Amino acid sequence: MNSQARLLDKLAQDLKPGRLEWIGLRSVHRGRIHVVKSAEAIADRGLAGDHRSSKTPGSGRQVTLISREFIQQICQHTGLAEIDPVLLRRNLVVSGLNLNLLRHQRVQIGEVVLEPAALCHPCSRMNQNLGPGGAAAMYGYGGLCARIVQGGRLAVGDAVVRLPREPDRPGQSQGSLFAR
């Protein structure tokens, strides 16, 4: 485990559960987002009905997350009173926890286990969706990209729970955060 992952693991040990607030799916790249109350996650693929589920298995961007708190911060930077999550083009909106602490952790939402790793940086399309400077306003607040470790159902209202890291076993690779 690298030093950043070790630090995040230590800080996240006492992280209180959050809540899944919103789910959005796009059937095609750059397509319209369909807001749903629940979704089926397919391990190592993506969310059923989202275009990413048909991409190459194993991608680190099978699902994207952003927090309600990040959206509020983006509002502060843009001067907008509120932002519809559809405009931000993420799959899941969560609340009640520091989303950045979930990097390099495992997280359970409903039956689904996710492994967020990469920051989800904004694209220039955010200038179109949020107005001039939208991409700059989102920088650092774009959320996280994750892969689906365990499939299942997730629904609005489900708890977002950080799972404890399994202890290293003798002979286990230090590059892995979790026992496989």
Buried (B, 14 or more C-beta within 10 A) or exposed (E): BEEEBEEBBEEBEEBEBBBBBBBBBBEEEEEEBBEBEEBBBBBBBBBEEBBBBEBEEEBEBBBBBBBBBBBEBBBEBBEBEEBEBBBBBBBBBBBBBBBBBBBBBBBBBBBBBBBBBBBBEBBEEBBEBBEEEBBBBBEBBBBBBBBBBBBBBBBBEBBBBBBEBEEEEEEEEEEEBBEE
